[in-house]
Amino acid sequence: MIRLLRHYFKHHNIFKFSLCIFLLGTLINCSESRNTNIEELPELALNQYSKSLSEIKQDGKLTVITIYNSTSYFLYRGKPMGFEYELVKKLADHLGLELDIKVADDIDHLFDMLNAGEGDLIAFGLSITEDRNKLVNFTEYHYLTHQVLVQRRPDNWRKLPMYKIKKKTINDPIEMIGKTVHVRKNSSYFERLENLEDEIGGQIDIQLVPGNKTTEDIIKMVVKGEIDYTIADYNIAAINQTYNPILDIDTEISFSQRIAWAVRKNSPELLAEINSWLKNIKKKDFYYVVYNKYFKNKKSYRRRIKSQFYSKNEGKISQYDEIVKTHVEKLGWDWRLLSSQIFQESRFKPNENSWAGAGGLMQIMPATAQDLGISDVTNPSENIRGGTKYLKQLRKKFTKVEDSIQKIKFTLAAYNCGLGHVRDAQRLAKVFDEDPYVWDDNVEDYMLKLSSREFFSRPEVKYGFVRGREPFLYVKEIFLRYDHYKKLIPFETPQTEAKVASN
């Protein structure tokens, strides 16, 4: 409480001093009677939600909370990427679970979301601090880093010798006395600055920014000259410096800190499982390849950040977004869903050709292309026009499927492996008393069985063997990617809104 009041005095004028003294006296008088309740309430709150590892496995899904930024989780050229994303996907595969990612709108609410049961794990680079240890249990740490002051070099820094640059920048934490530094309230940086004030024996003007600002967002504010100083973990500051060389990040303000993920206090089994997995994965090249990819490969980072297809820049999935939006109207689908299918087919490469002869963005077979009136399958507009027309034709074959999402899944499966094989799977489902008009956990299971002689040789099956795993994964992966697109790409981008406004 004393620290909070000291912070209050520092940022407010002297006329409020007497009121604060009165409040301090009141709080001291009440502290003995209230202290027990204050300490107990957070503990009760922490234990309100509980979900064991066996319950998570029973649900078949690992729900992970993370932050949308350029190192943890983002889209680039239609592909979900990020240090946390790649690792947690590997963890989910290890556990045999489907990965469900929830993006926190506000970094300040990560711990609230976890303890409220909105996720099982925070997969984000968290500094392990004493205060945070009261809220969560941290996993084995991923890496060590330290905090640095992020500041601008002089505008003409390229023409200056290093000693002159040093004269115009802060080079020792003690020089931060009286300087204004912007950080988020519930960040480890705020906590470090408060401790630093005690260490250097002087006050720092700590200004708070909203919790929905990521560290990278605040660093950009420094680059633009909107603020003078902020604090960041060195590895994050260093990767941002590669794209913004005007930044100076040489002034260290902390010792090494451990960066880890977090689970609820009442999740010891999940914690043990993750720690065991982490110890093993850190013995393999995969872990360090992923780390280097996001924190060491500066060329790759610059390329991503400059790209209009980096999701934080312009809300684009691919260079074909406008074509997709034009032709998807025939289907009535979300344009992001069709984009996910196109990525699945060709990775947005219009000249892509399959071993079977299919070509273009939507990998259309020559005979089908001829029926659809496509003269050049490599032409993006023609290909997407024809592909959506074909999807519409296939959708009409599933009139008995009432649920709209299930109908889309049947349509996608037929697009992948052919209508005949889907019909075979439906007939098998019916024979075994499963619902032939529901794809999930019904027809998709019998699609898998069609690669087994025991099933494709049955009298109900008219089209024989099919690699059932291909359509099974095709549908699943399109929808999983679509889920990422929905989280990170707005349905209406600024370009879409401008187009609607002009009509």
C-alpha positions as CSV (number, residue, x, y, z in Angstrom):
1,M,0.0,0.0,0.0
2,I,2.9,2.4,0.8
3,R,4.3,1.7,-2.6
4,L,1.0,2.5,-4.3
5,L,0.6,5.8,-2.4
6,R,4.2,6.7,-3.2
7,H,3.4,6.1,-6.9
8,Y,0.2,8.2,-6.5
9,F,2.1,11.1,-4.9
10,K,4.6,11.0,-7.8
11,H,2.0,11.5,-10.5
12,H,-0.5,13.8,-8.8
13,N,-0.2,17.4,-7.5
14,I,0.5,18.5,-3.9
15,F,-3.0,19.7,-3.3
16,K,-4.2,16.1,-3.0
17,F,-1.5,15.3,-0.4
18,S,-3.6,15.9,2.7
19,L,-6.4,13.7,1.4
20,C,-3.9,10.8,0.8
21,I,-2.6,11.2,4.4
22,F,-6.1,10.9,5.7
23,L,-6.7,7.7,3.6
24,L,-3.4,6.2,4.7
25,G,-4.3,6.7,8.3
26,T,-7.7,5.1,7.7
27,L,-6.2,2.1,6.0
28,I,-3.6,1.6,8.7
29,N,-6.4,1.6,11.4
30,C,-8.4,-0.9,9.4
31,S,-5.5,-3.1,8.4
32,E,-5.6,-5.5,11.3
33,S,-9.3,-6.3,11.0
34,R,-9.3,-6.6,7.2
35,N,-5.9,-8.1,6.5
36,T,-7.0,-11.8,6.8
37,N,-9.9,-11.3,4.3
38,I,-7.7,-9.5,1.8
39,E,-5.2,-12.3,1.8
40,E,-7.9,-15.0,1.6
41,L,-10.1,-13.7,-1.2
42,P,-7.5,-14.0,-4.0
43,E,-6.8,-17.6,-2.9
44,L,-10.5,-18.5,-3.1
45,A,-10.7,-16.9,-6.5
46,L,-7.7,-18.8,-7.8
47,N,-9.4,-22.1,-6.9
48,Q,-12.8,-21.5,-8.3
49,Y,-12.2,-23.3,-11.6
50,S,-10.6,-26.7,-11.9
51,K,-9.9,-29.0,-14.8
52,S,-7.7,-32.0,-14.5
53,L,-5.4,-33.4,-17.3
54,S,-7.7,-36.4,-17.6
55,E,-10.7,-34.1,-18.1
56,I,-8.8,-32.2,-20.8
57,K,-7.9,-35.4,-22.6
58,Q,-11.5,-36.6,-22.3
59,D,-12.6,-33.4,-24.1
60,G,-10.0,-34.1,-26.7
61,K,-8.9,-30.4,-26.8
62,L,-6.0,-28.4,-25.4
63,T,-7.2,-24.8,-25.0
64,V,-4.4,-22.3,-25.1
65,I,-4.4,-18.6,-24.3
66,T,-1.9,-16.4,-26.2
67,I,-1.3,-12.9,-27.6
68,Y,-1.4,-11.9,-31.2
69,N,2.0,-10.4,-32.1
70,S,4.9,-10.9,-34.4
71,T,6.7,-13.6,-32.4
72,S,4.0,-15.5,-30.5
73,Y,1.1,-16.0,-32.9
74,F,0.3,-14.4,-36.3
75,L,-0.5,-15.2,-39.9
76,Y,1.9,-14.8,-42.7
77,R,0.9,-15.6,-46.3
78,G,-2.1,-17.5,-45.0
79,K,-0.2,-19.7,-42.6
80,P,-0.4,-19.6,-38.8
81,M,3.0,-19.0,-37.4
82,G,4.8,-18.0,-34.2
83,F,7.2,-19.3,-31.5
84,E,4.4,-20.1,-29.1
85,Y,2.1,-21.4,-31.8
86,E,4.6,-23.9,-33.3
87,L,5.6,-25.2,-29.8
88,V,2.1,-25.5,-28.4
89,K,1.0,-27.3,-31.6
90,K,3.8,-29.8,-31.1
91,L,2.6,-30.1,-27.4
92,A,-1.0,-30.8,-28.5
93,D,0.2,-33.4,-30.9
94,H,2.2,-35.0,-28.2
95,L,-0.8,-35.2,-26.0
96,G,-3.0,-36.4,-28.8
97,L,-5.3,-33.4,-28.5
98,E,-6.8,-30.9,-30.9
99,L,-5.3,-27.4,-30.4
100,D,-7.7,-24.6,-29.7
101,I,-6.2,-21.1,-29.5
102,K,-7.8,-18.2,-27.7
103,V,-6.4,-14.8,-28.3
104,A,-6.4,-12.4,-25.3
105,D,-7.6,-9.0,-26.3
106,D,-5.7,-7.4,-23.5
107,I,-2.4,-8.6,-22.1
108,D,-3.5,-7.6,-18.6
109,H,-6.3,-10.2,-18.7
110,L,-4.2,-13.3,-19.5
111,F,-4.2,-14.5,-15.9
112,D,-7.9,-13.7,-15.4
113,M,-8.8,-15.7,-18.5
114,L,-6.7,-18.7,-17.3
115,N,-8.1,-18.7,-13.8
116,A,-11.6,-18.2,-15.0
117,G,-11.3,-21.5,-17.1
118,E,-11.2,-19.9,-20.5
119,G,-8.1,-21.9,-21.3
120,D,-5.8,-24.6,-19.9
121,L,-2.5,-22.9,-20.5
122,I,-1.0,-19.5,-21.1
123,A,1.5,-20.0,-24.0
124,F,3.1,-16.6,-24.1
125,G,6.6,-15.3,-23.1
126,L,6.0,-14.4,-19.4
127,S,8.7,-13.3,-17.1
128,I,8.6,-15.3,-13.9
129,T,8.1,-12.8,-11.0
130,E,7.2,-13.2,-7.3
131,D,3.8,-11.5,-7.8
132,R,2.9,-13.7,-10.7
133,N,3.8,-16.8,-8.8
134,K,0.9,-16.0,-6.5
135,L,-1.5,-16.2,-9.4
136,V,-0.2,-19.1,-11.5
137,N,2.3,-22.0,-11.6
138,F,5.0,-21.5,-14.2
139,T,6.3,-24.2,-16.4
140,E,10.0,-25.0,-16.9
141,Y,11.5,-21.8,-18.4
142,H,12.0,-21.6,-22.2
143,Y,14.9,-19.3,-22.3
144,L,16.7,-16.6,-20.3
145,T,16.6,-12.9,-21.2
146,H,17.1,-9.5,-19.6
147,Q,15.2,-6.2,-19.7
148,V,16.6,-3.3,-21.6
149,L,15.7,0.4,-22.1
150,V,14.4,1.0,-25.6
151,Q,15.1,4.5,-26.8
152,R,15.7,6.4,-30.1
153,R,19.1,7.3,-31.4
154,P,19.5,10.8,-32.7
155,D,17.9,11.3,-36.1
156,N,21.3,11.8,-37.8
157,W,22.9,8.9,-35.9
158,R,24.3,7.3,-39.0
159,K,26.6,10.3,-39.5
160,L,27.7,10.5,-35.9
161,P,30.6,8.8,-34.2
162,M,29.6,6.4,-31.5
163,Y,30.7,8.6,-28.6
164,K,28.3,11.4,-29.7
165,I,25.5,9.0,-30.0
166,K,26.2,7.8,-26.5
167,K,26.1,11.5,-25.3
168,K,22.6,11.8,-26.6
169,T,21.2,8.6,-25.2
170,I,20.8,7.0,-21.7
171,N,23.6,4.6,-21.0
172,D,23.2,3.9,-17.3
173,P,19.9,3.2,-15.4
174,I,20.8,6.0,-13.0
175,E,20.3,8.4,-15.9
176,M,16.6,7.4,-15.9
177,I,15.9,9.5,-12.8
178,G,13.3,12.1,-13.8
179,K,12.8,10.6,-17.3
180,T,9.3,9.5,-18.5
181,V,9.1,5.8,-19.4
182,H,5.9,4.2,-20.8
183,V,5.0,0.6,-19.9
184,R,1.8,-1.5,-19.3
185,K,0.6,-1.6,-15.7
186,N,0.5,-5.3,-15.2
187,S,3.8,-6.1,-17.0
188,S,7.0,-7.3,-15.5
189,Y,8.5,-4.0,-16.8
190,F,6.3,-1.9,-14.5
191,E,7.4,-4.1,-11.6
192,R,11.0,-3.8,-12.6
193,L,10.9,0.0,-12.8
194,E,9.4,0.3,-9.4
195,N,12.2,-1.8,-7.9
196,L,14.7,0.2,-10.0
197,E,13.6,3.4,-8.3
198,D,14.6,2.0,-4.9
199,E,17.9,0.7,-6.3
200,I,19.0,4.0,-7.9
201,G,17.5,6.2,-5.1
202,G,15.4,8.4,-7.4
203,Q,12.0,8.6,-9.1
204,I,11.2,7.6,-12.6
205,D,8.1,9.1,-14.2
206,I,6.3,5.8,-15.0
207,Q,3.5,6.4,-17.4
208,L,1.0,3.7,-18.2
209,V,-0.3,2.5,-21.5
210,P,-3.4,0.4,-22.1
211,G,-3.1,-3.4,-21.7
212,N,-4.1,-4.0,-25.3
213,K,-0.9,-2.5,-26.4
214,T,1.7,-5.2,-27.1
215,T,5.4,-4.6,-26.3
216,E,5.9,-4.3,-30.1
217,D,3.2,-1.7,-30.3
218,I,4.9,0.4,-27.6
219,I,8.3,0.0,-29.3
220,K,6.7,1.4,-32.4
221,M,5.6,4.4,-30.4
222,V,9.2,5.0,-29.5
223,V,10.2,4.6,-33.2
224,K,7.6,7.2,-34.2
225,G,8.7,9.7,-31.5
226,E,5.3,9.5,-29.7
227,I,7.1,8.5,-26.5
228,D,10.8,8.6,-25.6
229,Y,11.4,5.4,-23.6
230,T,9.9,2.0,-22.9
231,I,11.2,-1.3,-21.5
232,A,11.4,-4.7,-23.3
233,D,12.9,-8.1,-23.1
234,Y,16.2,-8.1,-24.9
235,N,15.3,-10.7,-27.5
236,I,12.1,-8.9,-28.4
237,A,13.9,-5.5,-28.5
238,A,16.7,-7.0,-30.7
239,I,14.3,-8.5,-33.3
240,N,12.5,-5.2,-33.5
241,Q,15.7,-3.3,-33.9
242,T,16.5,-5.2,-37.1
243,Y,13.6,-3.5,-38.7
244,N,14.1,-0.2,-36.9
245,P,17.8,0.5,-36.7
246,I,17.2,3.9,-35.1
247,L,16.5,2.0,-31.8
248,D,19.1,1.8,-29.1
249,I,18.7,-1.2,-26.8
250,D,22.1,-1.3,-25.2
251,T,21.2,-0.2,-21.7
252,E,20.4,-3.1,-19.5
253,I,18.2,-2.6,-16.5
254,S,17.8,-6.1,-15.0
255,F,19.6,-9.3,-14.3
256,S,18.7,-12.4,-16.4
257,Q,15.1,-13.4,-16.1
258,R,13.3,-16.7,-16.9
259,I,10.6,-16.7,-19.6
260,A,8.0,-19.4,-19.2
261,W,4.3,-20.4,-19.8
262,A,1.8,-20.8,-17.0
263,V,-1.0,-23.0,-15.8
264,R,-3.5,-22.7,-13.0
265,K,-2.4,-23.3,-9.4
266,N,-4.7,-26.3,-9.2
267,S,-3.3,-28.0,-12.4
268,P,-0.4,-30.1,-11.1
269,E,-0.8,-33.0,-13.5
270,L,-0.9,-30.7,-16.5
271,L,2.1,-28.8,-15.2
272,A,4.1,-32.1,-14.7
273,E,3.2,-33.3,-18.2
274,I,4.2,-30.0,-19.9
275,N,7.5,-29.9,-17.9
276,S,8.3,-33.4,-18.9
277,W,7.6,-32.6,-22.5
278,L,9.6,-29.4,-22.4
279,K,12.7,-31.2,-21.0
280,N,12.5,-33.7,-23.8
281,I,11.8,-31.2,-26.7
282,K,14.6,-29.0,-25.6
283,K,17.0,-31.8,-26.2
284,K,16.0,-31.8,-29.9
285,D,17.0,-29.6,-32.8
286,F,13.3,-28.7,-33.4
287,Y,13.1,-26.5,-30.4
288,Y,16.2,-24.4,-31.3
289,V,15.3,-24.2,-35.0
290,V,11.9,-22.7,-33.9
291,Y,13.6,-20.3,-31.5
292,N,16.1,-19.1,-34.1
293,K,13.3,-18.7,-36.6
294,Y,11.5,-16.1,-34.6
295,F,14.2,-14.5,-32.5
296,K,17.5,-14.9,-34.4
297,N,16.7,-14.9,-38.1
298,K,16.6,-11.2,-38.7
299,K,16.3,-11.4,-42.5
300,S,13.2,-13.5,-42.2
301,Y,11.7,-11.1,-39.6
302,R,12.3,-8.1,-41.8
303,R,10.6,-9.8,-44.7
304,R,7.6,-10.8,-42.7
305,I,7.1,-7.4,-41.1
306,K,7.4,-5.5,-44.5
307,S,4.9,-7.9,-46.2
308,Q,1.3,-6.8,-46.8
309,F,0.4,-10.4,-46.1
310,Y,1.7,-10.3,-42.5
311,S,-1.7,-10.3,-40.7
312,K,-0.9,-7.3,-38.4
313,N,-0.3,-5.0,-41.3
314,E,-3.3,-4.8,-43.6
315,G,-5.6,-7.7,-42.6
316,K,-4.9,-9.6,-45.8
317,I,-4.6,-13.4,-46.3
318,S,-3.3,-13.4,-49.8
319,Q,-3.0,-11.3,-52.9
320,Y,-6.1,-13.0,-54.2
321,D,-8.4,-11.7,-51.4
322,E,-10.5,-9.4,-53.7
323,I,-11.0,-12.2,-56.2
324,V,-12.1,-14.6,-53.5
325,K,-14.5,-12.0,-52.1
326,T,-16.0,-11.5,-55.5
327,H,-16.6,-15.1,-56.3
328,V,-17.5,-16.4,-52.8
329,E,-20.8,-14.6,-53.0
330,K,-22.1,-17.4,-55.2
331,L,-21.6,-19.8,-52.3
332,G,-22.6,-17.5,-49.4
333,W,-19.5,-18.7,-47.5
334,D,-17.2,-16.6,-45.4
335,W,-14.4,-15.5,-47.8
336,R,-11.9,-16.6,-45.1
337,L,-13.2,-20.2,-45.3
338,L,-12.7,-20.3,-49.1
339,S,-9.2,-18.8,-48.6
340,S,-8.4,-21.6,-46.2
341,Q,-9.4,-24.1,-48.8
342,I,-7.3,-22.4,-51.5
343,F,-4.3,-22.5,-49.1
344,Q,-4.9,-26.2,-48.5
345,E,-5.0,-26.8,-52.3
346,S,-2.1,-24.7,-53.6
347,R,-0.6,-22.5,-50.8
348,F,-1.8,-19.7,-53.0
349,K,0.5,-20.7,-55.9
350,P,-1.4,-20.2,-59.2
351,N,1.1,-22.4,-61.2
352,E,0.9,-25.3,-58.8
353,N,0.3,-28.7,-60.4
354,S,-0.5,-32.0,-58.6
355,W,0.8,-35.4,-59.5
356,A,-2.8,-36.2,-60.8
357,G,-2.8,-33.3,-63.2
358,A,-4.9,-30.8,-61.2
359,G,-3.8,-27.2,-61.5
360,G,-4.1,-23.7,-60.3
361,L,-5.1,-22.1,-57.1
362,M,-8.0,-24.5,-56.5
363,Q,-6.3,-27.5,-58.1
364,I,-8.9,-28.2,-60.7
365,M,-8.6,-31.4,-62.9
366,P,-8.4,-30.8,-66.7
367,A,-11.8,-32.5,-67.5
368,T,-13.5,-30.6,-64.7
369,A,-11.9,-27.3,-65.9
370,Q,-13.3,-28.0,-69.4
371,D,-16.8,-28.6,-68.0
372,L,-16.6,-25.4,-66.0
373,G,-15.5,-23.3,-69.0
374,I,-12.0,-22.6,-67.6
375,S,-9.6,-22.0,-70.5
376,D,-6.5,-21.3,-68.3
377,V,-6.4,-22.9,-64.9
378,T,-3.3,-20.8,-64.0
379,N,-5.4,-17.6,-64.3
380,P,-6.4,-16.8,-60.7
381,S,-9.7,-15.2,-61.5
382,E,-10.8,-18.0,-63.9
383,N,-9.6,-20.7,-61.5
384,I,-11.5,-19.3,-58.4
385,R,-14.6,-18.6,-60.5
386,G,-14.6,-22.2,-61.7
387,G,-13.7,-23.6,-58.3
388,T,-16.6,-21.8,-56.6
389,K,-19.0,-22.9,-59.4
390,Y,-17.9,-26.5,-58.8
391,L,-18.4,-26.2,-55.0
392,K,-21.9,-24.9,-55.6
393,Q,-22.7,-27.9,-57.9
394,L,-21.4,-30.3,-55.2
395,R,-23.3,-28.6,-52.4
396,K,-26.6,-29.2,-54.3
397,K,-25.9,-32.9,-53.9
398,F,-26.3,-32.7,-50.1
399,T,-29.9,-31.4,-49.8
400,K,-30.7,-33.8,-47.0
401,V,-27.9,-32.4,-44.8
402,E,-29.7,-29.8,-42.8
403,D,-26.9,-28.2,-40.8
404,S,-25.1,-25.5,-42.8
405,I,-21.6,-26.3,-41.4
406,Q,-22.0,-30.0,-41.9
407,K,-23.1,-29.3,-45.5
408,I,-19.9,-27.4,-46.1
409,K,-17.8,-30.2,-44.8
410,F,-19.5,-32.8,-47.0
411,T,-19.0,-30.4,-50.0
412,L,-15.3,-30.0,-49.2
413,A,-14.8,-33.8,-48.8
414,A,-16.5,-34.4,-52.2
415,Y,-14.3,-31.7,-53.7
416,N,-11.3,-33.5,-52.4
417,C,-12.0,-37.2,-53.1
418,G,-15.1,-37.2,-55.3
419,L,-18.8,-37.4,-54.7
420,G,-18.9,-41.2,-55.2
421,H,-16.6,-41.9,-52.3
422,V,-18.5,-39.6,-50.0
423,R,-21.7,-41.4,-50.9
424,D,-20.0,-44.8,-50.1
425,A,-19.1,-43.4,-46.6
426,Q,-22.6,-42.2,-46.1
427,R,-24.0,-45.6,-47.0
428,L,-21.6,-47.4,-44.6
429,A,-22.6,-45.0,-41.8
430,K,-26.2,-45.8,-42.3
431,V,-25.5,-49.6,-42.3
432,F,-23.8,-49.2,-38.9
433,D,-26.6,-47.1,-37.5
434,E,-24.6,-43.8,-37.6
435,D,-26.1,-40.6,-39.0
436,P,-25.3,-40.4,-42.8
437,Y,-26.1,-36.7,-42.8
438,V,-23.6,-35.6,-40.2
439,W,-19.9,-35.5,-41.1
440,D,-18.3,-35.0,-37.7
441,D,-17.7,-38.2,-35.8
442,N,-20.0,-40.0,-38.2
443,V,-19.4,-40.1,-42.0
444,E,-15.8,-38.9,-41.5
445,D,-15.1,-42.1,-39.5
446,Y,-16.4,-44.3,-42.4
447,M,-14.4,-42.3,-44.9
448,L,-11.3,-43.4,-42.9
449,K,-12.5,-47.0,-43.0
450,L,-12.7,-46.9,-46.9
451,S,-9.0,-47.5,-47.1
452,S,-9.4,-50.9,-45.4
453,R,-10.4,-54.0,-47.5
454,E,-12.8,-55.0,-44.8
455,F,-14.9,-52.0,-45.6
456,F,-14.2,-51.0,-49.3
457,S,-15.1,-54.6,-50.3
458,R,-18.6,-54.5,-48.7
459,P,-21.6,-54.6,-51.1
460,E,-22.7,-51.1,-50.1
461,V,-19.5,-49.6,-51.4
462,K,-19.7,-48.8,-55.2
463,Y,-16.5,-46.9,-55.7
464,G,-14.0,-49.1,-53.9
465,F,-10.8,-48.1,-52.2
466,V,-10.0,-44.5,-51.4
467,R,-7.2,-43.0,-49.2
468,G,-9.8,-41.9,-46.6
469,R,-7.3,-40.1,-44.5
470,E,-6.8,-37.5,-47.2
471,P,-10.4,-36.1,-47.2
472,F,-10.6,-36.6,-43.4
473,L,-7.6,-34.4,-42.9
474,Y,-8.5,-32.1,-45.8
475,V,-11.8,-31.0,-44.1
476,K,-10.3,-30.9,-40.6
477,E,-7.3,-28.8,-41.6
478,I,-9.3,-26.3,-43.6
479,F,-11.6,-25.7,-40.7
480,L,-8.7,-25.5,-38.2
481,R,-7.0,-22.9,-40.4
482,Y,-10.3,-21.1,-40.9
483,D,-10.5,-20.8,-37.1
484,H,-7.1,-19.0,-37.1
485,Y,-8.2,-16.7,-39.9
486,K,-11.4,-15.8,-38.0
487,K,-9.3,-14.9,-35.0
488,L,-6.7,-12.8,-36.8
489,I,-8.3,-11.4,-40.0
490,P,-11.4,-9.3,-39.8
491,F,-14.4,-10.4,-41.9
492,E,-14.6,-6.9,-43.3
493,T,-11.1,-5.4,-44.0
494,P,-10.8,-1.7,-44.7
495,Q,-10.7,-2.6,-48.4
496,T,-14.0,-4.4,-48.1
497,E,-15.6,-1.5,-46.3
498,A,-14.4,0.9,-48.9
499,K,-15.8,-1.3,-51.7
500,V,-19.2,-1.5,-50.0
501,A,-19.3,2.2,-49.4
502,S,-18.7,2.9,-53.1
503,N,-21.5,0.7,-54.3
